[in-house]
Amino acid sequence: MKTRFHTISVAPLLLILFLTAILPVSAHARRGFVEGSANFRQFGQPPESVVQKARVEAAANFREELLIWLREDMSIDLDTVNTVKNFALAKIVERCLESAEESTSTRGRVWTLTLSVPESAVKSAIDAHNAHFDAQAASHFATARGNDAAVALPSAVAALCAAVAKIEPPRGGRGVNVNEIRNKVQTLVNKMEVRVTGTVIEGRQGEIARVYPTATIFIDGEPLPNFHYTAFTQNSLQLKRMVTGRRGELPLREIRIPYAHNGSMLTVSPDARTHLGADRFIRYRDLGIRFTRNQELTFIYKLPTLTYTLDYRVFVQDGIVVTDDFNSDEHVRGYLRDFCGLVPAAGGAAPNMTIKIGAELFKETHRNTEEDVISMALRVDFTGAGINKSGNTVFEKRYSFGEAGEPQMGDFFWEASGAIRDLIAKVLSE
């Protein structure tokens, strides 16, 4: 009997080894870790401010790497648009980073901070997360059974929030039956009824409404107390969190009127965040719950048109060339018109409001990082129409030496104008 030996060409084998060496391999696959890193150009030991910034960026990068690891290693494709899953991901990241090992390294002029968590620790964090929310779901669902609808609904919603907050593959895992809990919540929500006396809210921007409708929530014909809602403008600015009183009434009178157009909309939506201890709005539709009886409310604002005068000034350090668009106040006036419902006072008439905006631009050079920093110190002041408000912020962008030329400065002024809009919105919404 003859043994046959097959020859293997050396060239393809060398090619495979070469490609294996040069192709990027994710950190968790290469070393059994999930890692997040932040890189900075830096000479010598970075100051504490850079270290803190690096930790924040590394944690954000860790979150993205964790999403990849969940998808590739655990077959869990997490929908981060879903408010419940986004909350759950934040909790998992928080658990993981409690055991993260922090390390730093320098390669050439690049300083890197890395947060590393072993895969075993990540799996333990997920198991602990799921066990916690599984127990929460079981406990709340037990309370929801055998009680009247007004008592059962908040417990059932809390159980569903906890069940959906678990991080599992599509086929699910052990523990509570999510569909059973969801069916219970949907049955109870279908028994809700909202009685509203009108749809129009009248008043003046920045003040409590002068005329407002009343809204009362019932379930099975009885008032529904302690049910949570959040009010939003039509451009999704959160105005106020609310909870129904003992007679099921929503405190609409407490919502201060935003700076908005006459005819703009106010939406008041059920909010499940309190059942998770979340700090952001949790949508019921992300729990798989449908509103079939107008449980989400919509109102229309009837508002006067407020007038203003604007003093907009840009102060520039030598060497910074400002674009014409930024130097003009038109980008500010457009925002005040389109999003705040304000119009310029005409013909020398006394305005309802005086607005002052000052933007001071300056440039700094950091030789230890080989960067030019372009900064804008911004202040806005609003006086009149019943308000006297001010706000400050600093916006900056960093460029490697020689990169802060004309094209990049165009991007700077585009983002700086956005910072002005953000500060205006923040001050007016306070």
Buried (B, 14 or more C-beta within 10 A) or exposed (E): EEEEEEEEEEEEEEEEEEEEEEEEEBBBBEEEBBBBBBBBBBEEEBEEEBBEBBBEBBBEBBBEBBBBBBEEBBEBEBEEEBBBBBBBBBBBBEBBBEEBEEEEEEEEEEBBBBBBBBBEBBEBBBEEBBEBBBEBBBBBBEBBEEEEBBBBBBBBBBBBBBBBBBBBEEEEEEBBEBEEBBBBBBEBBBBBBBEBEEEEBBBBBBEEBEEBBEBBBBBBEEBBBBBBBBBBBBEEBEBBEBEBBEEBBBBBBEBBBBBBBEEBBBBBBBBBBBBBEBEEBBBBEBBBBEBEEEBBBEBBBBBEEBBBBBEBEBEBEEEBEBBEEBBEBEBBBEBBEEBBBBBEBEEEEEBBBBBBBBBBBBBEEBEBBBBBBBBBBBBBBBBBBEBEBEBEBEBBBBBEEEEBEEEEBEEBBEEBBEBBBBBBBEBBBE
